[in-house]
Amino acid sequence: MARKEKPTALVLLHKEIIRFLKDPTPEVLCIRGKWGVGKTYTWENLLKEVGKDVALQSYSYVSLFGLDTLDRFKLSTFENAIPIASIATGPTMETLGENLKSFGAKALGVIKPGLTTIAEQAAFLSVRNYIICIDDIERKGEKLRVIDILGLASLLKERRKCKIVLILNEDELDKTGDREAFDKYSEKVIDTSLLFEPTSAEACQIAFKGTETSDELMRENCQKLEIANIRILKKIERLVSDVRPHLTGFDPRVLAQAISSLVLFGWCVYAKQDELLRYTLNERYKSRYALNDRKLTEDQKKLDDLLEAYPFGLVDALDRVLLDGIQKGFIDSDELIEEARKLDDNYKNDSLRHAVQGPWDAYRDSFDDNMDEVCKGLIHAVKTYPDHTPINYVDGAIMFLKRMGKPADAQQVLDDWLEANKDQPRGFYDIRSGGFSVQDPDLRTAITNRYNSYSDTRDRAEVLFKIAKDHGWNEEDIALLSKVTPHEFYEMFKRLRALSCGR
């Protein structure tokens, strides 16, 4: 006889919530877990799933976020009450009207100036035989006490025959100073307490419903990073959904890379994994190409191992467009398509890919005495394929050649790269805004000199006006205004008045 697979903790938790919904017995259920893991999301989905089989036919959802008084809490249970059949739409003016009708003519008669408190008490008296979800307990207003919340839950259960579900992040109660009171009184009030702690695989199952190949790839990448926060998973899903239509016409590996990068960068930004992001942008390529003068620290080694296992190699131009979009809140579709087209061309040209990546592969994956071959390969890659050798690639090549005792070859790589990119716009050389650092001093100086060689054609008065308006400036603004003579400043100040009057 085949051995039955043991149900997971999440499956058992679902069964307990479904039992709670189908059983008419008044009771208090507590669902505990960290923010973002999907406690409320799962509760509401199961409530809809059980539907007409829910034992009690009236439902009220109350978020305590910012609620400061017990009276406001009581009134909210009445205002938000809806029939179970209306779960999909939630409270409306129509459902509120039905609730008011439940007062009867006598109760409605007390709703007049000066008697609002009486009306509110009367409204609360009608709350009976409800399923009531009390959410965000840790985010309640300062004046609303935990003992009052639990006391009301107990009253609703014992006197009003209600079923209560409490949803909270109990760890946050420590920060608000409410943990002691919650622990002291919860034992007397709560009948069943469930810890909602899904694994990454379970969280992905909850958050992602898509069935396309790209959806599966997204799931796999999220699970590799062990992301279990539903909110972050849903944000990543939106990113992939926004990008996918722009990349479907390219080589499938372009979309695969985009999804891999969106998951990694989305996690870094939304979960505030700042150290991982900095390491990925500024240090990863030096470790990958053995260019670090110092050994990695233990923390850096962990980050490097994580990226290696994920796997993630180097940040390229497509990655930077995606990261920039995540940080700004929108992705520039024109830039995305442009960089995707370049990468697509790269995939279509195996000889190009071998020329660019081959020298490093030969260095990293071989024990042969092939230093000359590697050096010639780097020189050839930068000279022949400048569009596919980003600044960090050139930086690594120059540092490697110098380390191998070939300063002339390093200078040739620098000269070839500058020549190949001589027609690039000024912003191409603005390494300050690129989110990464250039390590080789000669390359850094050359880029800075090239950047400074462009003439700043901005209107000086406009720049001065913008500084006054925004209360801020940058090095470019200082460099431009430092060339202005006192007489020119005088003329500019006269213009500023006209500029300010015209806006």
Disulfide bonds with the S-S distance in Angstrom:
none
